[in-house]
């Protein structure tokens, strides 16, 4: 399951950040740098009402707005 599949209000744990394609490797490293690391607790706070909108997520004590592409790179397991 990835972060886009987690419903707002539910908490999960990061399993990993996927390196889907070479051009996205930079984004994957950036996600890891800001805290999306295996074992970290993550919560989706809000999703855009548009199908390709931003996802507001909290990891640790920080809150980030991720694009759908970025959120799909974060693998999570439901807590």
Buried (B, 14 or more C-beta within 10 A) or exposed (E): EBBBEBEEEEEBBBBBBBEEEEEBEEBBEEBBEEBBBEEBEBBBEBBEEEEEEBBBBBBEEEEBBBBBEBBBBBBBEEE
